Amino acid sequence: MAAKDKKTEQHIIDTAMHVFFTEGRLHATTQDLADAAGVNRTLIHYYFKSRDQLFDAVFEKARLESIRESQSVLGAALPFREKIEQFVDVFLTRLQTYPYLEISMTTSMHNGHSFKDDPEMFMQHFLREVEQEMDKGTIQRSNPVHFIMNLFSLVIYPFIVKPLNQHLFGLNEQEYEKIVKERKTVILDMLFNK
């Protein structure tokens, strides 16, 4: 019985992640989630007490997975350019799976939500690495924070403003996906000196 309960709970979480962060229905109701999961609303309340509690659980799971993926790549003992290439691959894949996760995280922080983990030590190490690459001349000299902000911005921006970009440039879904697939090369060319 316990295995079945865990499987049902995981199914609800997986469904909620899809509804919230893939479909972008961040305000989906408990009934919307129950319908998507093929369960009754009471079952969702049994596992999570409220829609907000389910959202918080799903959000925290997705956020921690994203942090783990980022830290595993950026903290790896790889040549710097290869590390950035892998990071862009991982992040683009994550954003293609969950295009609304970053919007949700940013909105939560704007609303005063603070996170338990402290990435400062990890980020300080990466900032030193960026500075070393600037000293080598592989990337343009600036405050290392700008390099990291540019990296994240160049990867995330096309997903955050996808509907606007599609409208501005008259791109259908397939055309926009082609643009996104070209991003890795464009990003690396913009960040690294020739």
N, C-alpha and C positions, 0 to 999 in steps of 0.2 A: 504493500500500500504506500509506503514512504517513497519508493522509487516513482510511482505513478504521480504522487503529489508534486515531487520535484520536477518531473517532466512537464506537468501542467503549468506550474509556476514559470518554468523556463519558456514555455510556449507563449505565455502571456507577455513576458518580458521581451522576447524576440519580436512578437507582433507589435507591441507598443513602440519598440525602437524603430521598426519599419514605418509605422504610422506617423510618429513624431518627426523622425530625422531623415527618412527617405522621402516620404510623401509631403512633409512639411506641414502636417496638420497638428501644430503645437497646441492648439486649443480643442483637440478632439475630446469628446465627452466619454464618460465611462461606457455608455451604451455604444458609441462608435467603436471603442476598443474591443468591447465584448463581441460585437458583430464581426469585426475583422478577425478576431481570434476564434470565432465559432463557439464561443462559450456564453453562458448567461452572466448578466451583470453581477449577480450575487456572488459568483465564483471569484470575480475580480476583487470584490470587497472582502471576501474571505481571506485572500492572500495579501491584499495591500491596504485594506481599510478605507482608502479614498483614492480618487483619481490623482490627486496631488502627490500622495505617497508613492503611487506607481510611477508617476513622472519623475519624481526625485530619485527613485531607485534606478530607473532606466537611464536618466541623465548622468548619474554618478558612474554607472557602469561604462557608458560610452566615453565619458570624459577620462576616466582612469585608463581605459584601453588606448585612447588617443595619446595620452601622456606616456604610457609605457612604450608604445610604438615609436614615438618621437625620441624618447630618451635612449632606447635601444640602438637606434641608428646614429643619432648625434653623439652618443657616448662610445660608439664602437671605435676600435683601433684600426681605422682605415685612412688611406690618404684623403686629404680634405675634400678635393673635388669629387672623389668617389662617394664620400659620405654625403655630400650635398645631393648628388645624383640619386642615391638611394632614398634620402629623405623626401625629395620631390616625388619619386615613384610611390613611396608609401603614403604620403599625404594626399596625392592626387587620387589614388585608389580609395582611400578612406573617404574623401570628399565625394567621389562618385557613388559610393555606397550610402553615405549619410550627408547629403549636401546641406541639410539644415542644422547640423550639430553646432557648427561654429556660430551661427546666428543665435542659437539658443544659449550657448555659453556666454556670448557677449551681452545678450539681453539680461541674463541672470546676474552678471556682474554689475551692469548698470542699475539693476534693481537692488543692489546692496548684498547680494549673495556672496559669501566668501567661501573659499575652498580650504579644506583641511591640510592638504599637502603644501610643502614649500619647495618650489623648484629653483629657489635662488642659488643654492650651492651648485646644482647641475648647470644652471645657466651661466654662472660665473666662470666655470671651467670652459664652456663653449665660447664665451666672450674672449677669453685668453687665446683660445685656438684661432678665432677669427683675427685677432690682433697679430698673431704670428704669421698668418697668411698675408696680411697687409704688409708686414715687414719683408716678406719674401717677394712681394710685388704681384702675387697671383690675383689679388682683388684690390679694388681701389681703396685708397686710404680715406678713412672717415671715422667717426665714432663707431665702434663695432656694433653698437645697438642698431644703427641704421642698416647695417648689412642684414642683421637678423629680422628686423622689421620688414625690409624689402623682400627677403626670402618668403616670409609668411604671407605678406601682401600679394606678391606675385602668384602664389599658389592659390590662396583663398578667394581673391577678388572675383575671378570668373564664375565662381559658384554663388557668391552672395548676390551678385547683380545679374545673374543669368537672364531673367525675364527682360530686364532693361536692355541688356546687350542684344538679345535676340530681336527685340523691337527696333532698336537703333540701327542695327546692321541688316535687318531683314533676313535673319537666319532661322531656318527650321531646326528641328531637333538633331537631325543627322549632320547638318552643316556645323552646328554648335559643338557637337561631340568631336568632330574633326579638328576644330580650333583647339579644344581642350587637349586632344592628343598631341598637338604641336607644342603645348605649353612647356614641356620639359626642356626642349631645345632652346626655346625662346628665353626661358628663365636663366638657364646656364650661360647663354650668350650675354645676357644683361648683367649678370653678377660677376663673371670672371673676365679678367683682362685677356686679350688675345695673345 
